Amino acid sequence: MQLNTMKDILLYLQNMKLSDGIQEPMCKELLKEVNRITLNADYISEDAESSSLCKPKSHIFFLKTHKTASSTIMNILFRFGETRNLTFAFPSNNMAQFYYPGYFAASQVEGFSEENYKTFHIMCHHMRFQLTEVEKVMPNDTFYFTILRNPVSLMESSFSYYKGTQSFSRAKSLEDFMNNTSKFYKFSNNYAKNCMTFDLGYDHNGQESTEHFKLIQQAVKTTFDLVLITEYFDESLVLLKNALCWTFDDVLSFPLNSRSNNTKMSLSPETQDKIKSWNQLDWQLYVYFNRSFWDQVHKFGKERMKHEVTELRRRRAEMSETCLLGEVGPEDIRDKSLRPFQYGMAKIIGYNLKSGLGVAEQLLCRRLVTPELQYSDLLRVKQQQRTKKTPKK
């Protein structure tokens, strides 16, 4: 077997599927190749980092995973791109996502062609990841990152938000679903099992073994420059700011697409253990990258991290005081254009802005609380108008 790059291994895994049953000798050979490629990539990366000056990055790919606070990250990328007139890779046909749950293909990008490939700055809409297709769209120096969440809280959130989907609709509660998965679960429902593994492009019904866990972990590690952790969101933003050479203002944010507390369920320890077992592929990913995350924090410096998190929170509180009257339920949002999309049993909260703001403050405050669907539509129109004004060469 000749696999010279991590791309080869990713393509092999995504085409063959883990559920097809990779034999143990093949698994060991794949792991050996992964380790060789990873060590070489780490060496090159460290050498390049030490010899380059820190310049703000503008070629960015964010794999937006479901129910992980990714809408807040998306808002950060939207604001960064809008203020700098960067070009976004939008889903074609005015879609909100890249034909999910099918695999992403470059042809799904609005305006993509073989003539204008690699001219996009930012890609961040929902997709089922396929590296070889993303690389057709994004420049070679693109920064790749994603975000993972504890599968227990992720499953609780998914059950509430996607209650109307086939696997969840007949279950009385999440506990009922976990106690009767053979009765309720439909094999194709990615929202009900290993959702993050699915979004990353792998088989969410795949085999569960130490070797397969390692293969996915190493493939993800080599593909993505940074993996954020939802439970440590502010620390994640600091690492992201540092990796992109951005400023505090660039990563300033308010929580978006969040549920009201009265729709959140407390889970027994027994149910939590069942969720971890049921989502074992996601759980092993989360454990691995949670550990990796704190290794990066240690490298960044714990005291430095503590200081920067404090500063980030101070600025957020200051901006909140400037902009917001407070969080409110969807029915109490005064400006209906700022009302988040409501789905399932979840009650997605929003914000009311203070009156009497200056022009610049009004614009910034409004952008900070604009839900992703509305913001995406706004940016798409602006980009289309800008494209029409640009003469073809």
Protein Blocks (a to p, Z undefined) as FASTA:
>chain_A
ZZfbfklmmmmmmmnopklopafklmmmmmmmmmmmmmmmmmmmmmmmmmpccdddfbdc
ddddehklpmmmmmmmmmmmmmnopacdddehhiabehiabdcdfklpghiafklgokaf
bdcbdcdddfklmmmmpcfkbccddddddfklmmmmmmmmmmmpmklmmpmbfklmmmmm
mmmpcfklmklgokllmmnopafkbccdfklmmmmmmmmmmmpmbdcdfklmmlmmmmmm
mmnopafklmgccdehiacfklpccddfklmmmmmmmmmmmmmmmmmmmmmmmmmmmmno
pklmmmmmmmmmmmmmmmmmmmpgbdcdfklpmblmlpccdehjbdcddddddehiafkl
mmmmmmmmmcfklmmmmmmmmmmmmmmmpccZZ
